[in-house]
Amino acid sequence: MNQPTQAGPGRRRLAAHCRRIAEDPSFGMAVFVVILLNAGLMGAETYSGLADAHRRVLQLAESGCLTLFTLEMLLRLGAYADRPKAFFRDPWNIFDLLIVASAFLPFLRENTTVLRLLRLARVLRTARFLPHLRILLLAVGRSLPGTASFLFVGALVLYVYAMVGWVCFAQSDPGHYGSIGRAMLTLFLLTTLDGLTDAVRAGLEISRFSIVYYASYALLASFVLVNVLIGVVLNSLDEAREMEEAEARARERAANDTDPADEVRDRIVAARLALDDLEASLSQLRATPAPLPEHERERRLESAV
């Protein structure tokens, strides 16, 4: 089995120096402030009068932000100089690298719309410095499969109730139930319970049994399905929190240069030493004669006298 190539002392010193700066809380806070400043500049550019009057200043500020982002990325790359492959194992590192590097691509810089979207994507980098936001984004990503199942079930319920509404109310209320599309749109808007009172009153003018239709739909779509979606998101949030804690422990282990195999070996050695001490104690107990009972000592003393 081939052993991994060890980094030279120069690369290790460079990585240690860059890592010490990149992991400093003040460095993270400075980058966070620059990200917010970049977001504020984007907002200022939406005001045409302000943008025309201070175009040069805004361009210089944008170039300054880009320069600082580039220096930050070079510093983070330098922190992995002794183990370059580890840099690409972190999805946030890849995301940051793509966002910063895309600003230097000629065909992207010439497209104003794409460039603004890429600048907007820099705002998402705030999740790197906000652990709770990072957990929330991870939970949203992990909840996508469950959300897809929820959307399928919700669409099925919506379609069934829309067909029933079209059959029952198409002739009396064609504006809301004249087609399957209108019926689905009407019921989708009723999912938020907004306008449900007016819909129930209009339904009662058609038939007294419409209350069953609207009540069952509100109960199923607005309460049951929404609570199911909340349960999916909360479950994903717990999983994301556990994953974040596991990654934090892994980073702490890596920072301490602790190999899991070495940790297991140390525990085995400690257990063996404890067993050796226990065996030595048992051997001493066997070698030491047991104390005589009180009546036996008195009998032997009388015999000696």
N, C-alpha and C positions, 0 to 999 in steps of 0.2 A: 504494500500500500504506500503511495507517494505521500510524503509529508508536505504540508503547506509551506511555501517559501516565507521565511521570516523577514519582516521589514528591517531595513538598515537603521542604525542609531539616529541618523539625520532625519529620516521620515518619522521615526517614533517621537523625536523631540518636537518636530513640527506639529504632529498630530496632538501631542499633549498640550502644546502651547495654544493651538487653535481651539481645542476642546475646552480648555480652561476659560477662554474668552466666550465661546459660544454657549456654554452652560451657565454663565454668570447671569443672575437675575436681572441686573441692570442692562445687560445687552439685549435680553428678550424684551424688556420694557421699552428700550429705544426703538427696536424694530417694530413693536406694536404701535408706537406713536407715529412712526413713519407710514405704516399701513393706514392708520386713521387719517393722516395728513393727505395721503394719496386719494382716499375716498372723498375727503373734503374738496380737493381740487377738481375731482370729477363732477361733484355737485355744483361747484362754482361755474364750470364751463357750460352748464345748462342755461345760464342766464346770458342771453346774447349780448346785452349791453355791457355787462361786466367782462365777458370774454373778449369783446372787441377792444375795450378800453385798456385791459391789462393782459393782452395776449402774450406779449413778450415775457412778462413776469410769470405767467402760468406755464409757459413752455420751459422756462428755466427751472421752475419748481418741479415740473414733471421730470426733467432730465436729472435733477438732483435726487429725486426719489428713486429713479431707475438706477442711478449710480450707487446709491446706498444699498438697494436690493442686490445689485451685482456683487458688491463687496461682501455682503452678508452671505451670499451663496458660495463665493470663493472661500470664505472663512469656514463654512460648514463642510465644504469639500476637503479643505485642509485638515479638519478634525478627523477625517477618515483616511488620511494619507497612509497610515500603517495597515489599513484593512479596507481597501476601496470597495470590495464587493458588499460589505455590510451597509454602505450608503444606500444601495439600491434595494435593500430588503425593507426599508421603511417607506410605505406609500406616501407619506407626507414629504419626504425628501424628493421623491420623483415628481410629485405635484409642484413643489416649489421650483425645481429645476426647469420643468417645462414652462411654467408661467414666466420665469425670468428670461429664459433663453428665447422664448417666442418673440420677445420685444426686439430682438436683434435680427430676425429674419426679414429680408428685404420685401418679399411679397406680402407679408403680414403688416409691415409698417406702412405700406402704401395704401392699404385698405383701412379707411377710417373707422368703419363700423366694427370690423373684426378687432382692430386695435383697442377700441373702447371696451369691447366685451372682455378682452384679455386683461385690460386694466381693471375692469370690474371684478374679474376672477381673483385679483390680488386681495380683495377684501376678505375672501374666504380663508385667506392665510391666517386670519385672526384666530381661527380654531386651533392653530398650532400652539398658541400661547394661552388659550382658555381651555383647561381640561374638561370642564363641564360641557362646553360647546362641542368639543371633540367627541365626547361620549354621546351627545345627542345626535350628531351627524352619523356616527357609527351605528347608533340604534336605528336611525331612519333607513340606513342602507340594509341592515339585517332584517328589518321589518318588511322589505319589499316583496319577498315571496308570499308571506302571509297576507300582505295588502292586496296582492294580485288575486289570491283566492277570495278575499273579501269582495273585491270589485266584481268578480265573476258571479258570486252569489247575489250581490246587490243588484247587478244588471238583470239576473234571472227573475228576482222578485219584482223589479220594476217592470219588466216586460209582461209578466203574468198579470199584474194589477192593471197595467195599461190596456191589455187586451180585454180584461173584464170591464174596465171603465169605458172602452170604446163600444162594447156590446150594450152596456146599460145606459150610457149618457150621450152617445154620438148624435142622436136625433134631437135631443133636448138641449144639449150644450155643445154645438159643433165647434165653437171657438176654442174650447179646451180639450175636447175628446173627439174631434172630427176625424182624426187619423191616429195611427199608432204613434207617429212622431210627436204630434201635439199632446197626446195623452201621456207619453213618457216624459216630455218636458214639464207638463203640469205636475205630475207626481214627483219629479225630481226637485222642483221648487218647493213642494209640500214637505220634502224630507226635513227641511229646517223648521217646520211647523209655522212658517211665515205664510199667512193667508189661509190657514186651515179653517179658521172660523167662517170666513166668507164662502169657502168651498163647501163646508158642511151645511150652511144655510141654503146655498143654491141646490145642493143635493136633496135636502129635505123637501124642497118645493117639487122635486121630481118624484121622489119615493121616500117613504119612511125608512126603508131598509138600507138607504145609502149611508146611514150612520154606522152600520156594521162595516161597510166597505172602508170608510175613512178611518174609523177607530182601529180596525185591524191593521190597516196600512201604517198608520202613525205608530202603533205599538211595535210592529215588526221592523219597519224601516228606520224610525227615528230613535228607538230605544234599544231593541235587541241587537241590530246590526252595528249600530254606533258603539255600543258597549263591547261587542266582539272586537271591533277595530281598536278600541282603547286597550283591551286586554292584549292584543297582538303587539302593540307598540310598547306597552309596559314590560312584557316579557322580553322583547328585543332590547329594551333599555337595561334590564338586569343583566342580560348576556353581554352587552357592550361594556357595562361597568366591570364585570368580571374579567373581560378581555383586557381592558385598560389597566386593571390592577395586576394582571399577569405580565403585561408588557412592562409595567413599572418595576416589578420584581426582576424581570429579565434584564432591564437596563441597569438596575442597581447591582445585579450579579456581574454584568459585564464591566461596570465601572470598577468593581473591586477585583476584576480579573480572576473570578472564581469559576473554575470549571466544574460543572455538575458531577462529572466522574470523580474528580479529586475530592469533592465534598462527600460523596458516597464512600470513597476509600478512607477518608478521615473518620467517618462514623464507624466503619468496620474496625479500624485500628482501635478507636476508643472503646468499642464493645469488647474487643479481644483483651485489651488491658484490664477492663473491669472484670472479665471472667477470670483472668490470671490472678488478680487480687483476691477474688472470691475463693478460688481454688487454694491459694496459699493460706487464707484464713481457715478453711476447712481442714487443711493438713495440720495446722497448729492446734486446732481443737482436738483432732485425733491423737496427736502426740502428747497432749496434756492429760494426765490421769484425772479421772472423774473424782470429785470430792466424796469422801466416805460419809455415810449417814451418821447422825449424831450418836445413836445407840451403838454403832459399830466402833466409833472412835472411843467411846467410854469403855467398851469391853476390852479393846486392845490396851488401853491405858491401865486397866485393872490387872490384866495379865502380865504386863511389864513390871508392875509394882510387886 
